[in-house]
Amino acid sequence: MKDLFTATPAEREIIERIAKRAVALYRKYGNTDVDELDIQMDLEACHCNGCPLRLADMEQADNFNFMHDVTGINVHLNHDTGKLERCFLPRFTDMERRARRHD
């Protein structure tokens, strides 16, 4: 089985902060059935398996665009492969890194 979780320690630190913020926003609007570790795993799997993210930009984003990506990744991530499905592309995709993967 392929290791879906290959982020660097620095990337993991940002992912942890993103997950904490996402949980706080979910709870603020009434969704208490969220797990910070699940969000971390979804983000890292997405980032490391075909859809690299601009994590620092995502961390600084306004709530609307931030949650668009967090929620969209959760809904569209194939948890077996770490790839996004159904044509979802996060707003904070690192298009330059993504393009280099296809050279």
Biopython code that builds the backbone (N, CA, C, O; Angstrom):
import numpy as np
from Bio.PDB.StructureBuilder import StructureBuilder

atoms = [
    (1, "MET", "N", (0.841, -1.188, 0.000)),
    (1, "MET", "CA", (0.000, 0.000, 0.000)),
    (1, "MET", "C", (0.887, 1.252, 0.000)),
    (1, "MET", "O", (1.890, 1.311, 0.711)),
    (2, "LYS", "N", (0.515, 2.224, -0.784)),
    (2, "LYS", "CA", (1.262, 3.467, -0.918)),
    (2, "LYS", "C", (1.097, 4.327, 0.337)),
    (2, "LYS", "O", (0.006, 4.424, 0.900)),
    (3, "ASP", "N", (2.206, 4.952, 0.766)),
    (3, "ASP", "CA", (2.160, 5.882, 1.894)),
    (3, "ASP", "C", (1.583, 7.199, 1.397)),
    (3, "ASP", "O", (2.194, 7.873, 0.568)),
    (4, "LEU", "N", (0.411, 7.569, 1.898)),
    (4, "LEU", "CA", (-0.263, 8.785, 1.462)),
    (4, "LEU", "C", (0.226, 10.018, 2.199)),
    (4, "LEU", "O", (-0.113, 11.139, 1.819)),
    (5, "PHE", "N", (1.011, 9.835, 3.238)),
    (5, "PHE", "CA", (1.357, 10.924, 4.145)),
    (5, "PHE", "C", (2.860, 11.166, 4.127)),
    (5, "PHE", "O", (3.603, 10.561, 4.900)),
    (6, "THR", "N", (3.308, 12.056, 3.236)),
    (6, "THR", "CA", (4.727, 12.296, 3.042)),
    (6, "THR", "C", (5.088, 13.777, 3.157)),
    (6, "THR", "O", (6.100, 14.206, 2.604)),
    (7, "ALA", "N", (4.285, 14.553, 3.858)),
    (7, "ALA", "CA", (4.562, 15.978, 4.016)),
    (7, "ALA", "C", (5.823, 16.177, 4.860)),
    (7, "ALA", "O", (6.187, 15.331, 5.676)),
    (8, "THR", "N", (6.468, 17.303, 4.644)),
    (8, "THR", "CA", (7.638, 17.662, 5.444)),
    (8, "THR", "C", (7.174, 18.106, 6.832)),
    (8, "THR", "O", (5.999, 18.425, 7.016)),
    (9, "PRO", "N", (8.074, 18.130, 7.796)),
    (9, "PRO", "CA", (7.691, 18.638, 9.128)),
    (9, "PRO", "C", (7.134, 20.067, 9.074)),
    (9, "PRO", "O", (6.179, 20.379, 9.786)),
    (10, "ALA", "N", (7.712, 20.928, 8.249)),
    (10, "ALA", "CA", (7.209, 22.301, 8.134)),
    (10, "ALA", "C", (5.794, 22.327, 7.554)),
    (10, "ALA", "O", (4.946, 23.093, 8.011)),
    (11, "GLU", "N", (5.543, 21.489, 6.547)),
    (11, "GLU", "CA", (4.193, 21.412, 5.966)),
    (11, "GLU", "C", (3.210, 20.881, 6.997)),
    (11, "GLU", "O", (2.078, 21.358, 7.077)),
    (12, "ARG", "N", (3.625, 19.913, 7.777)),
    (12, "ARG", "CA", (2.734, 19.347, 8.799)),
    (12, "ARG", "C", (2.361, 20.389, 9.851)),
    (12, "ARG", "O", (1.233, 20.392, 10.344)),
    (13, "GLU", "N", (3.287, 21.262, 10.195)),
    (13, "GLU", "CA", (2.970, 22.324, 11.161)),
    (13, "GLU", "C", (1.862, 23.224, 10.626)),
    (13, "GLU", "O", (0.930, 23.566, 11.353)),
    (14, "ILE", "N", (1.963, 23.607, 9.358)),
    (14, "ILE", "CA", (0.925, 24.455, 8.760)),
    (14, "ILE", "C", (-0.388, 23.684, 8.686)),
    (14, "ILE", "O", (-1.444, 24.236, 8.997)),
    (15, "ILE", "N", (-0.340, 22.428, 8.284)),
    (15, "ILE", "CA", (-1.547, 21.601, 8.196)),
    (15, "ILE", "C", (-2.228, 21.503, 9.561)),
    (15, "ILE", "O", (-3.455, 21.559, 9.641)),
    (16, "GLU", "N", (-1.462, 21.360, 10.617)),
    (16, "GLU", "CA", (-2.034, 21.301, 11.969)),
    (16, "GLU", "C", (-2.750, 22.599, 12.313)),
    (16, "GLU", "O", (-3.846, 22.572, 12.873)),
    (17, "ARG", "N", (-2.145, 23.728, 11.983)),
    (17, "ARG", "CA", (-2.795, 25.018, 12.268)),
    (17, "ARG", "C", (-4.060, 25.185, 11.431)),
    (17, "ARG", "O", (-5.067, 25.697, 11.920)),
    (18, "ILE", "N", (-4.009, 24.754, 10.168)),
    (18, "ILE", "CA", (-5.191, 24.831, 9.311)),
    (18, "ILE", "C", (-6.310, 23.979, 9.906)),
    (18, "ILE", "O", (-7.456, 24.425, 9.964)),
    (19, "ALA", "N", (-5.999, 22.779, 10.344)),
    (19, "ALA", "CA", (-7.006, 21.880, 10.905)),
    (19, "ALA", "C", (-7.617, 22.472, 12.172)),
    (19, "ALA", "O", (-8.831, 22.391, 12.360)),
    (20, "LYS", "N", (-6.807, 23.061, 13.037)),
    (20, "LYS", "CA", (-7.329, 23.691, 14.258)),
    (20, "LYS", "C", (-8.305, 24.811, 13.906)),
    (20, "LYS", "O", (-9.377, 24.919, 14.501)),
    (21, "ARG", "N", (-7.928, 25.637, 12.941)),
    (21, "ARG", "CA", (-8.808, 26.733, 12.519)),
    (21, "ARG", "C", (-10.101, 26.186, 11.924)),
    (21, "ARG", "O", (-11.183, 26.696, 12.217)),
    (22, "ALA", "N", (-9.997, 25.156, 11.095)),
    (22, "ALA", "CA", (-11.193, 24.576, 10.480)),
    (22, "ALA", "C", (-12.144, 24.030, 11.535)),
    (22, "ALA", "O", (-13.353, 24.251, 11.454)),
    (23, "VAL", "N", (-11.615, 23.322, 12.519)),
    (23, "VAL", "CA", (-12.461, 22.775, 13.592)),
    (23, "VAL", "C", (-13.164, 23.915, 14.333)),
    (23, "VAL", "O", (-14.355, 23.829, 14.630)),
    (24, "ALA", "N", (-12.420, 24.976, 14.627)),
    (24, "ALA", "CA", (-13.028, 26.117, 15.322)),
    (24, "ALA", "C", (-14.161, 26.724, 14.497)),
    (24, "ALA", "O", (-15.203, 27.080, 15.048)),
    (25, "LEU", "N", (-13.971, 26.844, 13.189)),
    (25, "LEU", "CA", (-15.026, 27.406, 12.334)),
    (25, "LEU", "C", (-16.220, 26.463, 12.228)),
    (25, "LEU", "O", (-17.365, 26.908, 12.303)),
    (26, "TYR", "N", (-15.966, 25.171, 12.055)),
    (26, "TYR", "CA", (-17.072, 24.209, 12.026)),
    (26, "TYR", "C", (-17.904, 24.327, 13.298)),
    (26, "TYR", "O", (-19.131, 24.396, 13.241)),
    (27, "ARG", "N", (-17.239, 24.348, 14.429)),
    (27, "ARG", "CA", (-17.951, 24.392, 15.721)),
    (27, "ARG", "C", (-18.674, 25.717, 15.911)),
    (27, "ARG", "O", (-19.771, 25.747, 16.469)),
    (28, "LYS", "N", (-18.084, 26.798, 15.462)),
    (28, "LYS", "CA", (-18.719, 28.114, 15.570)),
    (28, "LYS", "C", (-20.080, 28.109, 14.887)),
    (28, "LYS", "O", (-21.017, 28.760, 15.350)),
    (29, "TYR", "N", (-20.186, 27.369, 13.779)),
    (29, "TYR", "CA", (-21.436, 27.342, 13.030)),
    (29, "TYR", "C", (-22.260, 26.082, 13.280)),
    (29, "TYR", "O", (-23.134, 25.730, 12.487)),
    (30, "GLY", "N", (-21.970, 25.406, 14.396)),
    (30, "GLY", "CA", (-22.855, 24.342, 14.852)),
    (30, "GLY", "C", (-22.468, 22.925, 14.509)),
    (30, "GLY", "O", (-23.147, 21.995, 14.945)),
    (31, "ASN", "N", (-21.418, 22.713, 13.753)),
    (31, "ASN", "CA", (-21.014, 21.349, 13.422)),
    (31, "ASN", "C", (-19.974, 20.890, 14.439)),
    (31, "ASN", "O", (-18.792, 21.217, 14.332)),
    (32, "THR", "N", (-20.433, 20.135, 15.414)),
    (32, "THR", "CA", (-19.526, 19.660, 16.458)),
    (32, "THR", "C", (-19.009, 18.253, 16.161)),
    (32, "THR", "O", (-18.217, 17.704, 16.927)),
    (33, "ASP", "N", (-19.453, 17.680, 15.060)),
    (33, "ASP", "CA", (-19.055, 16.312, 14.699)),
    (33, "ASP", "C", (-17.887, 16.335, 13.714)),
    (33, "ASP", "O", (-17.952, 15.736, 12.640)),
    (34, "VAL", "N", (-16.828, 17.032, 14.092)),
    (34, "VAL", "CA", (-15.629, 17.092, 13.250)),
    (34, "VAL", "C", (-14.434, 16.647, 14.080)),
    (34, "VAL", "O", (-14.406, 16.795, 15.302)),
    (35, "ASP", "N", (-13.456, 16.103, 13.385)),
    (35, "ASP", "CA", (-12.276, 15.610, 14.065)),
    (35, "ASP", "C", (-11.039, 16.269, 13.460)),
    (35, "ASP", "O", (-10.816, 16.191, 12.252)),
    (36, "GLU", "N", (-10.250, 16.906, 14.287)),
    (36, "GLU", "CA", (-9.068, 17.623, 13.815)),
    (36, "GLU", "C", (-8.094, 16.692, 13.090)),
    (36, "GLU", "O", (-7.528, 17.072, 12.065)),
    (37, "LEU", "N", (-7.897, 15.505, 13.600)),
    (37, "LEU", "CA", (-6.972, 14.567, 12.968)),
    (37, "LEU", "C", (-7.467, 14.148, 11.579)),
    (37, "LEU", "O", (-6.665, 13.997, 10.657)),
    (38, "ASP", "N", (-8.776, 13.961, 11.425)),
    (38, "ASP", "CA", (-9.325, 13.631, 10.107)),
    (38, "ASP", "C", (-9.036, 14.745, 9.098)),
    (38, "ASP", "O", (-8.688, 14.477, 7.949)),
    (39, "ILE", "N", (-9.183, 15.985, 9.536)),
    (39, "ILE", "CA", (-8.914, 17.112, 8.638)),
    (39, "ILE", "C", (-7.434, 17.144, 8.276)),
    (39, "ILE", "O", (-7.086, 17.360, 7.115)),
    (40, "GLN", "N", (-6.565, 16.933, 9.254)),
    (40, "GLN", "CA", (-5.123, 16.900, 8.987)),
    (40, "GLN", "C", (-4.791, 15.822, 7.963)),
    (40, "GLN", "O", (-4.041, 16.064, 7.018)),
    (41, "MET", "N", (-5.346, 14.647, 8.153)),
    (41, "MET", "CA", (-5.057, 13.535, 7.250)),
    (41, "MET", "C", (-5.567, 13.820, 5.842)),
    (41, "MET", "O", (-4.876, 13.529, 4.865)),
    (42, "ASP", "N", (-6.764, 14.386, 5.726)),
    (42, "ASP", "CA", (-7.309, 14.730, 4.410)),
    (42, "ASP", "C", (-6.413, 15.735, 3.693)),
    (42, "ASP", "O", (-6.100, 15.565, 2.514)),
    (43, "LEU", "N", (-5.999, 16.783, 4.407)),
    (43, "LEU", "CA", (-5.165, 17.814, 3.792)),
    (43, "LEU", "C", (-3.816, 17.258, 3.362)),
    (43, "LEU", "O", (-3.346, 17.545, 2.261)),
    (44, "GLU", "N", (-3.191, 16.464, 4.227)),
    (44, "GLU", "CA", (-1.892, 15.913, 3.876)),
    (44, "GLU", "C", (-1.999, 14.922, 2.723)),
    (44, "GLU", "O", (-1.157, 14.929, 1.825)),
    (45, "ALA", "N", (-3.012, 14.078, 2.736)),
    (45, "ALA", "CA", (-3.190, 13.122, 1.640)),
    (45, "ALA", "C", (-3.394, 13.858, 0.323)),
    (45, "ALA", "O", (-2.802, 13.487, -0.690)),
    (46, "CYS", "N", (-4.213, 14.880, 0.326)),
    (46, "CYS", "CA", (-4.438, 15.680, -0.885)),
    (46, "CYS", "C", (-3.138, 16.325, -1.336)),
    (46, "CYS", "O", (-2.764, 16.221, -2.505)),
    (47, "HIS", "N", (-2.453, 16.984, -0.423)),
    (47, "HIS", "CA", (-1.225, 17.735, -0.726)),
    (47, "HIS", "C", (-0.122, 16.839, -1.292)),
    (47, "HIS", "O", (0.646, 17.266, -2.154)),
    (48, "CYS", "N", (-0.046, 15.623, -0.816)),
    (48, "CYS", "CA", (1.068, 14.731, -1.180)),
    (48, "CYS", "C", (0.743, 13.750, -2.305)),
    (48, "CYS", "O", (1.609, 12.973, -2.706)),
    (49, "ASN", "N", (-0.480, 13.772, -2.820)),
    (49, "ASN", "CA", (-0.889, 12.755, -3.788)),
    (49, "ASN", "C", (-1.564, 13.334, -5.020)),
    (49, "ASN", "O", (-2.620, 12.860, -5.439)),
    (50, "GLY", "N", (-0.951, 14.356, -5.597)),
    (50, "GLY", "CA", (-1.446, 14.830, -6.883)),
    (50, "GLY", "C", (-2.013, 16.224, -6.892)),
    (50, "GLY", "O", (-2.204, 16.802, -7.962)),
    (51, "CYS", "N", (-2.294, 16.792, -5.712)),
    (51, "CYS", "CA", (-2.829, 18.148, -5.683)),
    (51, "CYS", "C", (-2.098, 18.952, -4.611)),
    (51, "CYS", "O", (-2.643, 19.204, -3.536)),
    (52, "PRO", "N", (-0.857, 19.356, -4.910)),
    (52, "PRO", "CA", (-0.108, 20.140, -3.929)),
    (52, "PRO", "C", (-0.839, 21.446, -3.635)),
    (52, "PRO", "O", (-1.394, 22.083, -4.531)),
    (53, "LEU", "N", (-0.825, 21.826, -2.377)),
    (53, "LEU", "CA", (-1.542, 23.020, -1.937)),
    (53, "LEU", "C", (-0.570, 24.128, -1.564)),
    (53, "LEU", "O", (0.553, 23.874, -1.128)),
    (54, "ARG", "N", (-1.020, 25.349, -1.742)),
    (54, "ARG", "CA", (-0.287, 26.514, -1.239)),
    (54, "ARG", "C", (-0.715, 26.684, 0.218)),
    (54, "ARG", "O", (-1.576, 27.502, 0.542)),
    (55, "LEU", "N", (-0.101, 25.904, 1.068)),
    (55, "LEU", "CA", (-0.548, 25.799, 2.459)),
    (55, "LEU", "C", (-0.477, 27.131, 3.200)),
    (55, "LEU", "O", (-1.409, 27.474, 3.927)),
    (56, "ALA", "N", (0.594, 27.880, 3.036)),
    (56, "ALA", "CA", (0.728, 29.165, 3.732)),
    (56, "ALA", "C", (-0.359, 30.138, 3.291)),
    (56, "ALA", "O", (-0.906, 30.870, 4.116)),
    (57, "ASP", "N", (-0.674, 30.154, 2.000)),
    (57, "ASP", "CA", (-1.754, 31.019, 1.507)),
    (57, "ASP", "C", (-3.100, 30.559, 2.047)),
    (57, "ASP", "O", (-3.934, 31.376, 2.436)),
    (58, "MET", "N", (-3.304, 29.268, 2.068)),
    (58, "MET", "CA", (-4.558, 28.726, 2.581)),
    (58, "MET", "C", (-4.748, 29.105, 4.049)),
    (58, "MET", "O", (-5.843, 29.478, 4.469)),
    (59, "GLU", "N", (-3.674, 29.004, 4.814)),
    (59, "GLU", "CA", (-3.741, 29.332, 6.238)),
    (59, "GLU", "C", (-4.167, 30.783, 6.458)),
    (59, "GLU", "O", (-4.846, 31.085, 7.440)),
    (60, "GLN", "N", (-3.776, 31.678, 5.557)),
    (60, "GLN", "CA", (-4.067, 33.108, 5.698)),
    (60, "GLN", "C", (-5.366, 33.542, 5.009)),
    (60, "GLN", "O", (-5.729, 34.717, 5.065)),
    (61, "ALA", "N", (-6.052, 32.628, 4.373)),
    (61, "ALA", "CA", (-7.236, 32.965, 3.575)),
    (61, "ALA", "C", (-8.404, 33.425, 4.433)),
    (61, "ALA", "O", (-8.476, 33.146, 5.629)),
    (62, "ASP", "N", (-9.323, 34.144, 3.778)),
    (62, "ASP", "CA", (-10.575, 34.495, 4.445)),
    (62, "ASP", "C", (-11.367, 33.211, 4.699)),
    (62, "ASP", "O", (-11.126, 32.186, 4.062)),
    (63, "ASN", "N", (-12.305, 33.279, 5.629)),
    (63, "ASN", "CA", (-13.049, 32.082, 6.053)),
    (63, "ASN", "C", (-13.777, 31.386, 4.913)),
    (63, "ASN", "O", (-13.816, 30.156, 4.866)),
    (64, "PHE", "N", (-14.354, 32.152, 3.994)),
    (64, "PHE", "CA", (-15.134, 31.544, 2.917)),
    (64, "PHE", "C", (-14.258, 30.668, 2.018)),
    (64, "PHE", "O", (-14.577, 29.502, 1.785)),
    (65, "ASN", "N", (-13.169, 31.222, 1.521)),
    (65, "ASN", "CA", (-12.287, 30.467, 0.627)),
    (65, "ASN", "C", (-11.564, 29.350, 1.373)),
    (65, "ASN", "O", (-11.344, 28.272, 0.821)),
    (66, "PHE", "N", (-11.201, 29.604, 2.607)),
    (66, "PHE", "CA", (-10.570, 28.600, 3.456)),
    (66, "PHE", "C", (-11.465, 27.375, 3.609)),
    (66, "PHE", "O", (-11.029, 26.248, 3.374)),
    (67, "MET", "N", (-12.709, 27.597, 4.000)),
    (67, "MET", "CA", (-13.628, 26.476, 4.231)),
    (67, "MET", "C", (-14.070, 25.824, 2.926)),
    (67, "MET", "O", (-14.393, 24.637, 2.910)),
    (68, "HIS", "N", (-14.088, 26.582, 1.833)),
    (68, "HIS", "CA", (-14.381, 25.985, 0.528)),
    (68, "HIS", "C", (-13.405, 24.839, 0.267)),
    (68, "HIS", "O", (-13.805, 23.748, -0.137)),
    (69, "ASP", "N", (-12.122, 25.103, 0.504)),
    (69, "ASP", "CA", (-11.113, 24.088, 0.228)),
    (69, "ASP", "C", (-11.137, 22.958, 1.252)),
    (69, "ASP", "O", (-11.080, 21.788, 0.875)),
    (70, "VAL", "N", (-11.219, 23.282, 2.526)),
    (70, "VAL", "CA", (-11.226, 22.237, 3.563)),
    (70, "VAL", "C", (-12.406, 21.290, 3.350)),
    (70, "VAL", "O", (-12.237, 20.070, 3.359)),
    (71, "THR", "N", (-13.587, 21.847, 3.158)),
    (71, "THR", "CA", (-14.786, 21.030, 2.978)),
    (71, "THR", "C", (-14.754, 20.285, 1.646)),
    (71, "THR", "O", (-15.103, 19.106, 1.582)),
    (72, "GLY", "N", (-14.339, 20.968, 0.590)),
    (72, "GLY", "CA", (-14.274, 20.329, -0.721)),
    (72, "GLY", "C", (-13.294, 19.164, -0.742)),
    (72, "GLY", "O", (-13.573, 18.126, -1.342)),
    (73, "ILE", "N", (-12.151, 19.330, -0.093)),
    (73, "ILE", "CA", (-11.184, 18.237, -0.025)),
    (73, "ILE", "C", (-11.793, 17.056, 0.710)),
    (73, "ILE", "O", (-11.655, 15.915, 0.269)),
    (74, "ASN", "N", (-12.461, 17.315, 1.818)),
    (74, "ASN", "CA", (-13.085, 16.226, 2.577)),
    (74, "ASN", "C", (-14.106, 15.476, 1.736)),
    (74, "ASN", "O", (-14.137, 14.246, 1.754)),
    (75, "VAL", "N", (-14.932, 16.191, 1.009)),
    (75, "VAL", "CA", (-16.010, 15.579, 0.235)),
    (75, "VAL", "C", (-15.487, 14.843, -1.004)),
    (75, "VAL", "O", (-16.034, 13.808, -1.383)),
    (76, "HIS", "N", (-14.442, 15.365, -1.631)),
    (76, "HIS", "CA", (-13.984, 14.836, -2.920)),
    (76, "HIS", "C", (-12.731, 13.965, -2.859)),
    (76, "HIS", "O", (-12.277, 13.467, -3.889)),
    (77, "LEU", "N", (-12.168, 13.774, -1.668)),
    (77, "LEU", "CA", (-10.950, 12.986, -1.547)),
    (77, "LEU", "C", (-11.259, 11.493, -1.551)),
    (77, "LEU", "O", (-12.113, 11.020, -0.801)),
    (78, "ASN", "N", (-10.560, 10.768, -2.397)),
    (78, "ASN", "CA", (-10.626, 9.309, -2.347)),
    (78, "ASN", "C", (-9.665, 8.902, -1.239)),
    (78, "ASN", "O", (-8.452, 9.063, -1.373)),
    (79, "HIS", "N", (-10.201, 8.382, -0.157)),
    (79, "HIS", "CA", (-9.391, 8.081, 1.021)),
    (79, "HIS", "C", (-8.493, 6.856, 0.831)),
    (79, "HIS", "O", (-7.643, 6.579, 1.678)),
    (80, "ASP", "N", (-8.667, 6.138, -0.246)),
    (80, "ASP", "CA", (-7.785, 5.003, -0.538)),
    (80, "ASP", "C", (-6.552, 5.437, -1.329)),
    (80, "ASP", "O", (-5.469, 4.878, -1.151)),
    (81, "THR", "N", (-6.716, 6.436, -2.204)),
    (81, "THR", "CA", (-5.614, 6.847, -3.080)),
    (81, "THR", "C", (-5.026, 8.205, -2.720)),
    (81, "THR", "O", (-3.902, 8.510, -3.117)),
    (82, "GLY", "N", (-5.765, 9.027, -1.974)),
    (82, "GLY", "CA", (-5.326, 10.382, -1.668)),
    (82, "GLY", "C", (-5.555, 11.361, -2.799)),
    (82, "GLY", "O", (-5.101, 12.503, -2.727)),
    (83, "LYS", "N", (-6.247, 10.937, -3.840)),
    (83, "LYS", "CA", (-6.505, 11.791, -5.006)),
    (83, "LYS", "C", (-7.896, 12.415, -4.914)),
    (83, "LYS", "O", (-8.825, 11.824, -4.362)),
    (84, "LEU", "N", (-8.018, 13.618, -5.466)),
    (84, "LEU", "CA", (-9.316, 14.278, -5.537)),
    (84, "LEU", "C", (-10.083, 13.754, -6.736)),
    (84, "LEU", "O", (-9.509, 13.484, -7.791)),
    (85, "GLU", "N", (-11.380, 13.617, -6.559)),
    (85, "GLU", "CA", (-12.243, 13.087, -7.625)),
    (85, "GLU", "C", (-13.353, 14.075, -7.955)),
    (85, "GLU", "O", (-13.518, 15.105, -7.300)),
    (86, "ARG", "N", (-14.100, 13.731, -8.982)),
    (86, "ARG", "CA", (-15.257, 14.509, -9.439)),
    (86, "ARG", "C", (-14.884, 15.955, -9.777)),
    (86, "ARG", "O", (-15.648, 16.887, -9.527)),
    (87, "CYS", "N", (-13.683, 16.116, -10.355)),
    (87, "CYS", "CA", (-13.222, 17.399, -10.910)),
    (87, "CYS", "C", (-13.091, 18.531, -9.895)),
    (87, "CYS", "O", (-13.049, 19.697, -10.286)),
    (88, "PHE", "N", (-13.025, 18.218, -8.613)),
    (88, "PHE", "CA", (-12.828, 19.285, -7.628)),
    (88, "PHE", "C", (-11.370, 19.728, -7.647)),
    (88, "PHE", "O", (-10.456, 18.903, -7.640)),
    (89, "LEU", "N", (-11.167, 21.035, -7.671)),
    (89, "LEU", "CA", (-9.836, 21.605, -7.602)),
    (89, "LEU", "C", (-9.860, 22.708, -6.537)),
    (89, "LEU", "O", (-10.560, 23.707, -6.702)),
    (90, "PRO", "N", (-9.106, 22.537, -5.455)),
    (90, "PRO", "CA", (-9.087, 23.560, -4.405)),
    (90, "PRO", "C", (-8.588, 24.903, -4.939)),
    (90, "PRO", "O", (-7.775, 24.954, -5.862)),
    (91, "ARG", "N", (-9.076, 25.965, -4.357)),
    (91, "ARG", "CA", (-8.650, 27.305, -4.753)),
    (91, "ARG", "C", (-7.175, 27.530, -4.448)),
    (91, "ARG", "O", (-6.521, 28.332, -5.114)),
    (92, "PHE", "N", (-6.647, 26.833, -3.450)),
    (92, "PHE", "CA", (-5.260, 27.018, -3.062)),
    (92, "PHE", "C", (-4.354, 25.914, -3.599)),
    (92, "PHE", "O", (-3.355, 25.561, -2.973)),
    (93, "THR", "N", (-4.707, 25.379, -4.751)),
    (93, "THR", "CA", (-3.840, 24.424, -5.446)),
    (93, "THR", "C", (-2.596, 25.157, -5.923)),
    (93, "THR", "O", (-2.680, 26.266, -6.451)),
    (94, "ASP", "N", (-1.452, 24.535, -5.733)),
    (94, "ASP", "CA", (-0.202, 25.076, -6.253)),
    (94, "ASP", "C", (-0.083, 24.608, -7.699)),
    (94, "ASP", "O", (0.462, 23.539, -7.973)),
    (95, "MET", "N", (-0.598, 25.418, -8.620)),
    (95, "MET", "CA", (-0.679, 25.020, -10.029)),
    (95, "MET", "C", (0.706, 24.807, -10.650)),
    (95, "MET", "O", (0.861, 23.959, -11.528)),
    (96, "GLU", "N", (1.702, 25.557, -10.208)),
    (96, "GLU", "CA", (3.049, 25.383, -10.756)),
    (96, "GLU", "C", (3.607, 24.010, -10.374)),
    (96, "GLU", "O", (4.137, 23.297, -11.226)),
    (97, "ARG", "N", (3.489, 23.644, -9.108)),
    (97, "ARG", "CA", (3.966, 22.314, -8.682)),
    (97, "ARG", "C", (3.144, 21.206, -9.311)),
    (97, "ARG", "O", (3.674, 20.152, -9.664)),
    (98, "ARG", "N", (1.852, 21.442, -9.450)),
    (98, "ARG", "CA", (0.974, 20.430, -10.057)),
    (98, "ARG", "C", (1.352, 20.195, -11.516)),
    (98, "ARG", "O", (1.364, 19.058, -11.985)),
    (99, "ALA", "N", (1.661, 21.280, -12.231)),
    (99, "ALA", "CA", (2.039, 21.161, -13.645)),
    (99, "ALA", "C", (3.361, 20.413, -13.801)),
    (99, "ALA", "O", (3.526, 19.636, -14.742)),
    (100, "ARG", "N", (4.307, 20.642, -12.882)),
    (100, "ARG", "CA", (5.596, 19.953, -12.962)),
    (100, "ARG", "C", (5.448, 18.457, -12.779)),
    (100, "ARG", "O", (6.268, 17.692, -13.287)),
    (101, "ARG", "N", (4.437, 18.028, -12.075)),
    (101, "ARG", "CA", (4.209, 16.592, -11.866)),
    (101, "ARG", "C", (3.826, 15.904, -13.166)),
    (101, "ARG", "O", (3.977, 14.690, -13.304)),
    (102, "HIS", "N", (3.327, 16.688, -14.121)),
    (102, "HIS", "CA", (2.836, 16.111, -15.378)),
    (102, "HIS", "C", (3.803, 16.319, -16.533)),
    (102, "HIS", "O", (3.478, 16.006, -17.678)),
    (103, "ASP", "N", (4.991, 16.846, -16.243)),
    (103, "ASP", "CA", (5.990, 17.053, -17.315)),
    (103, "ASP", "C", (6.610, 15.742, -17.726)),
    (103, "ASP", "O", (7.467, 15.715, -18.609)),
]
sb = StructureBuilder()
sb.init_structure("model")
sb.init_model(0)
sb.init_chain("A")
sb.init_seg("    ")
for serial, (resi, resn, name, xyz) in enumerate(atoms, 1):
    if name == "N":
        sb.init_residue(resn, " ", resi, " ")
    sb.init_atom(name, np.array(xyz, "f"), 0.0, 1.0, " ", f" {name:<3s}", serial, name[0])
structure = sb.get_structure()
